[in-house]
């Protein structure tokens, strides 16, 4: 993260230069693609490639938490906490 903070003034300066601004748009698009790819990989490994194959509990929980976050009813950190507690509860109950 130090790299991000150290480079922020340079990025701000480059945004006023048309040539560099276009390059930064391409970098932003590439980073969005990388993040989307990671989301798909993590979702696939969580929902489909688990030790027992398809996991409807993980899919249902992910859909519910996503809907709650998109609607603004739940923040990211509480959603992560709820998912962790649900996973722990499913493990203790013997569902996982």
C-alpha positions in Angstrom: 0.0 0.0 0.0 3.0 2.3 0.4 3.4 2.1 -3.3 -0.1 3.4 -3.9 0.4 6.3 -1.5 3.8 7.2 -3.0 2.4 7.1 -6.5 -0.8 9.0 -5.9 0.7 12.5 -6.6 2.1 11.2 -9.9 -1.2 9.8 -10.9 -2.9 13.1 -10.2 -0.4 14.9 -12.3 -0.7 12.5 -15.2 -4.5 12.9 -15.3 -4.1 16.4 -16.6 -2.0 15.2 -19.5 -4.2 13.7 -22.3 -1.7 11.1 -23.4 -1.0 9.8 -19.9 -4.7 10.0 -19.0 -5.5 7.6 -21.9 -2.9 5.2 -20.6 -4.3 5.4 -17.1 -7.8 4.5 -18.5 -6.3 1.3 -20.0 -4.6 0.4 -16.8 -7.9 1.0 -14.9 -9.7 -1.3 -17.3 -7.0 -4.0 -17.0 -7.3 -3.8 -13.2 -11.1 -4.1 -13.3 -10.6 -7.2 -15.5 -8.2 -8.7 -13.1 -10.5 -8.1 -10.1 -13.4 -9.6 -12.1 -11.3 -12.7 -12.9 -10.4 -13.2 -9.3 -14.0 -12.9 -8.3 -15.0 -15.6 -10.8 -12.1 -17.9 -9.7 -12.9 -17.5 -6.0 -16.6 -18.1 -6.6 -15.9 -21.2 -8.7 -13.7 -22.7 -6.1 -16.1 -21.8 -3.3 -19.4 -22.9 -4.9 -18.4 -25.7 -7.3 -15.0 -27.1 -6.7 -15.3 -27.7 -3.0 -14.6 -31.1 -1.4 -18.2 -32.2 -2.1 -18.8 -30.6 -5.5 -21.7 -28.1 -5.8 -22.4 -26.4 -2.5 -25.9 -24.9 -2.4 -25.3 -23.4 1.1 -22.4 -21.3 -0.2 -24.3 -20.2 -3.3 -27.4 -19.2 -1.3 -25.4 -17.3 1.3 -23.4 -15.5 -1.4 -26.5 -14.5 -3.3 -28.3 -13.3 -0.1 -25.2 -11.3 1.1 -24.7 -9.8 -2.3 -28.3 -8.7 -2.5 -28.1 -7.2 1.0 -24.9 -5.3 0.1 -26.2 -4.0 -3.3 -29.4 -2.8 -1.6 -27.4 -0.9 1.0 -28.8 -2.8 3.9 -25.4 -4.4 4.8 -21.8 -3.2 4.6 -18.9 -5.2 3.4 -17.3 -6.0 6.8 -20.6 -7.2 8.4 -21.2 -9.4 5.3 -17.8 -10.9 5.7 -18.5 -11.5 9.4 -21.9 -13.1 8.7 -20.3 -15.4 6.0 -17.6 -16.4 8.4 -20.0 -17.2 11.2 -22.3 -19.1 8.8 -19.4 -21.2 7.6 -18.3 -21.9 11.1 -21.9 -22.8 12.1 -22.2 -25.1 9.1 -18.9 -26.8 10.0 -19.9 -27.3 13.6 -23.3 -28.6 12.6 -21.5 -31.1 10.3 -22.9 -29.7 7.1 -19.4 -29.1 5.7 
